[in-house]
Amino acid sequence: MSVFSEKGFSVLGTVAKRGWLSEYAIAKERLTIARPEEVSAIEGIGLPIAALTAHKALVDVAGIKLDGSGPRMNILVTAASGSLGHYVVQLAKLGNAHVIGTCGAHNIKFMKSLGADEVLDYKTPQGTTLKSPSGKKYDAA
Ligand SMILES: NC(=O)c1ccc[n+]([C@@H]2O[C@H](COP(=O)([O-])OP(=O)(O)OC[C@H]3O[C@@H](n4cnc5c(N)ncnc54)[C@H](OP(=O)(O)O)[C@@H]3O)[C@@H](O)[C@H]2O)c1
């Protein structure tokens, strides 16, 4: 039996066609996940579009296998600290990629905490070149 059959269960997901703002909406179970208690509804709203965009870019476009079974790829993530980029960094690490991210100086620690292997401050001369500090060639950006 599905966990979603419980009345009042909090979920996150996407509504296929219409009804995003309505009181009641029908969503496909496969496009819905249980909302963890520590994630508020407001925080959760940002997840589906940004995370699915990150997923599509990495899996469908770059060809990363999220179970880590593919070849190790070098991925450049510009604006890596943003709402889209921070999902890209985490999913790319899940897929065993070597991740080079760009962000502002105030987010370098945050980037490293997400697992980025190399971080470029986009305001520095080195950052504006978008070159990997270790000389890696990018497989995807
Ligand atoms: N969010 C989505 O669901 C989504 C979906 C599809 C496409 N997009 C597109 O993805 C892009 C980023 O969107 P977002 O929602 O992630 O934006 P965001 O949350 O506002 O993040 C903006 C990012 O840009 C960085 N940044 C600011 N100035 C920069 C500069 N001069 N050079 C390089 N990076 C700079 C910021 O770094 P610091 O904060 O570290 O300074 C931050 O990481 C946009 O083009 C957006 O249209 C977003």
The ligand as a Gaussian input file, in Angstrom:
#p B3LYP/6-31G(d) Opt

LIG

0 1
 N       15.864000      27.969000     -10.385000
 C       15.282000      27.280000     -11.371000
 O       14.350000      26.491000     -11.154000
 C       15.767000      27.436000     -12.795000
 C       15.222000      26.581000     -13.764000
 C       15.679000      26.707000     -15.082000
 C       16.641000      27.647000     -15.419000
 N       17.132000      28.476000     -14.453000
 C       18.142000      29.458000     -14.863000
 O       19.367000      29.180000     -14.156000
 C       20.050000      30.405000     -13.909000
 C       20.314000      30.550000     -12.403000
 O       19.046000      30.592000     -11.761000
 P       18.912000      30.394000     -10.181000
 O       17.442000      30.251000      -9.896000
 O       19.813000      29.299000      -9.722000
 O       19.403000      31.811000      -9.659000
 P       19.768000      32.279000      -8.168000
 O       19.249000      31.327000      -7.151000
 O       19.368000      33.702000      -8.066000
 O       21.342000      32.167000      -8.131000
 C       22.115000      33.138000      -8.787000
 C       23.518000      32.637000      -8.824000
 O       24.282000      33.473000      -9.690000
 C       25.549000      33.719000      -9.088000
 N       26.072000      34.943000      -9.664000
 C       25.719000      36.227000      -9.387000
 N       26.463000      37.086000     -10.142000
 C       27.265000      36.311000     -10.914000
 C       28.281000      36.612000     -11.869000
 N       28.606000      37.861000     -12.197000
 N       28.930000      35.568000     -12.469000
 C       28.630000      34.266000     -12.146000
 N       27.683000      33.921000     -11.226000
 C       27.019000      34.939000     -10.627000
 C       25.244000      33.775000      -7.600000
 O       26.396000      33.519000      -6.857000
 P       26.608000      34.056000      -5.327000
 O       25.269000      34.155000      -4.672000
 O       27.498000      33.009000      -4.712000
 O       27.284000      35.411000      -5.465000
 C       24.246000      32.614000      -7.496000
 O       24.932000      31.374000      -7.410000
 C       19.168000      31.528000     -14.488000
 O       19.629000      31.812000     -15.781000
 C       17.798000      30.887000     -14.513000
 O       16.960000      31.474000     -15.496000
 C       16.734000      28.379000     -13.144000

